[in-house]
Amino acid sequence: MGSRLLNKQVFLVFLATLTVACQPVELGEFSVAEVCKAGIATFMGKDPGIIVSDGSFGEVEYLYYYRKSDGTRWDFRCKLKSDRIVWATETGPWRTRNGDPKVEFAIQGNRIAVAEIFSDGSHRSKVFSRSQL
């Protein structure tokens, strides 16, 4: 029950941080790869420990994980736009089209909150410590 309360508190801080979304987001000690790992872990429902950075080119971070059930490799591209995590599969389109969920993040100290916000206003959110990434 205590972790649910902490997650709720962190998410409220996350929402408050979004009110200044036009300003560049300070990543603190987090790297772009760590922010992208947190995003992929949230929207794919995976443990961030299995997600690996494969390097970056320009503003794009390349990441992947192997699915445990069948060993297939899942590749992603990711970039940060202010407080948004913009992503795509290896060959798919960037998830920026109307109807695509928005993935937003906020950092407080050594914790990052990520929310996937659906077009109907519902959301899925997770909070990670830096050590989990």
Secondary structure, DSSP 8 states (H G I E B T S, - for coil): -HHHHHHHHHHHHHHHHGGGTTS----TT--HHHHHHHHHHHHHT--GGG-EEEEEETTEEEEEEE-TTT--EEEEEEEEETTEEEEEESSS--S-STTS-EEEEEEETTEEEEEEE-TTS-EEEEEEEGGG-
